Amino acid sequence: KKINKDYLNGRIIFAEENQKDPKLAKVIQDWTFEVALGLTSLIHIFDPPAIIIGGGVMEQEHLIKKISMKVKELIMENYSDVSIIKASLGNKAGIYGAASLHLKSEN
């Protein structure tokens, strides 16, 4: 299968303006469902007050909202008060963690 050169970066793939491509929109819809289904399972098992998700593509608020809405559709009513929140460090968490370890090793 041919891969569209424009879709080699996760941020590009999940950018709202690129969802005009119906095939790509379907892939994103399916991916969003799978993430929401996984989160729903974890919520049903652990009953957390919140789920914090991060990473590069999660920097986009519309994606967090889509996942949150899908979780709300799938979740049992007794668990519906869970919050789905974007990680405050986003995609920079790994860099901060590496810098922290480096600074600790110097002391």
NUFINU-785262 format. One record per residue (C-alpha): residue number from 1; x, y, z. Coordinates in nm, 3 decimals, padded with zeros to 5 digits. Example, Ala and Ser with C-alpha at 12.3 -4.5 7.8 and 13.67 -1.06 7.14 Angstrom:
BEGIN
{nr: 1&x: 01.230&y: -00.450&z: 00.780}
{nr: 2&x: 01.367&y: -00.106&z: 00.714}
***
This chain:
BEGIN
{nr: 1&x: 00.000&y: 00.000&z: 00.000}
{nr: 2&x: 00.116&y: 00.351&z: -00.074}
{nr: 3&x: 00.172&y: 00.577&z: 00.224}
{nr: 4&x: 00.094&y: 00.942&z: 00.182}
{nr: 5&x: 00.422&y: 01.129&z: 00.243}
{nr: 6&x: 00.228&y: 01.397&z: 00.427}
{nr: 7&x: 00.119&y: 01.149&z: 00.698}
{nr: 8&x: 00.457&y: 01.045&z: 00.840}
{nr: 9&x: 00.428&y: 01.256&z: 01.156}
{nr: 10&x: 00.174&y: 01.187&z: 01.431}
{nr: 11&x: 00.103&y: 01.554&z: 01.482}
{nr: 12&x: 00.023&y: 01.589&z: 01.113}
{nr: 13&x: -00.194&y: 01.279&z: 01.109}
{nr: 14&x: -00.401&y: 01.395&z: 01.405}
{nr: 15&x: -00.423&y: 01.759&z: 01.308}
{nr: 16&x: -00.787&y: 01.858&z: 01.271}
{nr: 17&x: -00.742&y: 02.001&z: 00.924}
{nr: 18&x: -00.620&y: 01.666&z: 00.791}
{nr: 19&x: -00.939&y: 01.488&z: 00.884}
{nr: 20&x: -01.086&y: 01.593&z: 00.550}
{nr: 21&x: -00.934&y: 01.274&z: 00.409}
{nr: 22&x: -01.214&y: 01.015&z: 00.464}
{nr: 23&x: -00.976&y: 00.717&z: 00.487}
{nr: 24&x: -00.758&y: 00.895&z: 00.740}
{nr: 25&x: -01.062&y: 01.013&z: 00.934}
{nr: 26&x: -01.176&y: 00.649&z: 00.962}
{nr: 27&x: -00.834&y: 00.538&z: 01.087}
{nr: 28&x: -00.837&y: 00.816&z: 01.348}
{nr: 29&x: -01.194&y: 00.729&z: 01.449}
{nr: 30&x: -01.099&y: 00.362&z: 01.492}
{nr: 31&x: -00.783&y: 00.455&z: 01.687}
{nr: 32&x: -00.981&y: 00.687&z: 01.914}
{nr: 33&x: -01.230&y: 00.407&z: 01.981}
{nr: 34&x: -00.951&y: 00.161&z: 02.069}
{nr: 35&x: -00.787&y: 00.410&z: 02.309}
{nr: 36&x: -01.124&y: 00.486&z: 02.470}
{nr: 37&x: -01.203&y: 00.116&z: 02.501}
{nr: 38&x: -00.870&y: 00.052&z: 02.673}
{nr: 39&x: -00.919&y: 00.344&z: 02.910}
{nr: 40&x: -01.273&y: 00.228&z: 02.987}
{nr: 41&x: -01.141&y: -00.115&z: 03.084}
{nr: 42&x: -00.880&y: 00.041&z: 03.313}
{nr: 43&x: -01.142&y: 00.266&z: 03.472}
{nr: 44&x: -01.373&y: -00.029&z: 03.535}
{nr: 45&x: -01.087&y: -00.224&z: 03.696}
{nr: 46&x: -00.920&y: 00.048&z: 03.907}
{nr: 47&x: -01.197&y: 00.311&z: 03.954}
{nr: 48&x: -00.956&y: 00.609&z: 03.947}
{nr: 49&x: -01.077&y: 00.966&z: 03.999}
{nr: 50&x: -00.885&y: 01.073&z: 03.688}
{nr: 51&x: -00.689&y: 00.942&z: 03.391}
{nr: 52&x: -00.398&y: 01.157&z: 03.276}
{nr: 53&x: -00.283&y: 01.101&z: 02.920}
{nr: 54&x: 00.011&y: 01.257&z: 02.744}
{nr: 55&x: 00.248&y: 01.232&z: 02.455}
{nr: 56&x: 00.299&y: 01.425&z: 02.135}
{nr: 57&x: -00.036&y: 01.368&z: 01.969}
{nr: 58&x: -00.220&y: 01.430&z: 02.295}
{nr: 59&x: -00.108&y: 01.792&z: 02.282}
{nr: 60&x: -00.415&y: 01.854&z: 02.069}
{nr: 61&x: -00.715&y: 01.938&z: 02.287}
{nr: 62&x: -00.967&y: 01.814&z: 02.028}
{nr: 63&x: -00.816&y: 01.467&z: 02.047}
{nr: 64&x: -00.845&y: 01.454&z: 02.427}
{nr: 65&x: -01.207&y: 01.568&z: 02.395}
{nr: 66&x: -01.286&y: 01.298&z: 02.137}
{nr: 67&x: -01.136&y: 01.027&z: 02.357}
{nr: 68&x: -01.315&y: 01.162&z: 02.665}
{nr: 69&x: -01.650&y: 01.171&z: 02.485}
{nr: 70&x: -01.604&y: 00.815&z: 02.360}
{nr: 71&x: -01.513&y: 00.695&z: 02.712}
{nr: 72&x: -01.829&y: 00.861&z: 02.845}
{nr: 73&x: -02.030&y: 00.664&z: 02.585}
{nr: 74&x: -01.867&y: 00.332&z: 02.677}
{nr: 75&x: -01.837&y: 00.358&z: 03.054}
{nr: 76&x: -02.075&y: 00.212&z: 03.309}
{nr: 77&x: -02.281&y: 00.477&z: 03.486}
{nr: 78&x: -02.123&y: 00.412&z: 03.829}
{nr: 79&x: -01.782&y: 00.514&z: 03.691}
{nr: 80&x: -01.890&y: 00.817&z: 03.489}
{nr: 81&x: -01.741&y: 01.076&z: 03.724}
{nr: 82&x: -01.384&y: 01.000&z: 03.611}
{nr: 83&x: -01.196&y: 01.293&z: 03.456}
{nr: 84&x: -00.972&y: 01.252&z: 03.153}
{nr: 85&x: -00.698&y: 01.512&z: 03.165}
{nr: 86&x: -00.410&y: 01.607&z: 02.939}
{nr: 87&x: -00.068&y: 01.565&z: 03.106}
{nr: 88&x: 00.071&y: 01.905&z: 03.199}
{nr: 89&x: 00.419&y: 01.826&z: 03.064}
{nr: 90&x: 00.282&y: 01.678&z: 02.745}
{nr: 91&x: 00.550&y: 01.543&z: 02.517}
{nr: 92&x: 00.826&y: 01.708&z: 02.722}
{nr: 93&x: 00.800&y: 01.468&z: 03.018}
{nr: 94&x: 01.077&y: 01.242&z: 02.884}
{nr: 95&x: 01.317&y: 01.533&z: 02.838}
{nr: 96&x: 01.248&y: 01.663&z: 03.189}
{nr: 97&x: 01.296&y: 01.315&z: 03.332}
{nr: 98&x: 01.627&y: 01.268&z: 03.150}
{nr: 99&x: 01.749&y: 01.610&z: 03.262}
{nr: 100&x: 01.648&y: 01.532&z: 03.621}
{nr: 101&x: 01.843&y: 01.206&z: 03.618}
{nr: 102&x: 02.145&y: 01.380&z: 03.470}
{nr: 103&x: 02.137&y: 01.653&z: 03.734}
{nr: 104&x: 02.102&y: 01.395&z: 04.015}
{nr: 105&x: 02.398&y: 01.197&z: 03.883}
{nr: 106&x: 02.619&y: 01.507&z: 03.894}
{nr: 107&x: 02.560&y: 01.553&z: 04.270}
***
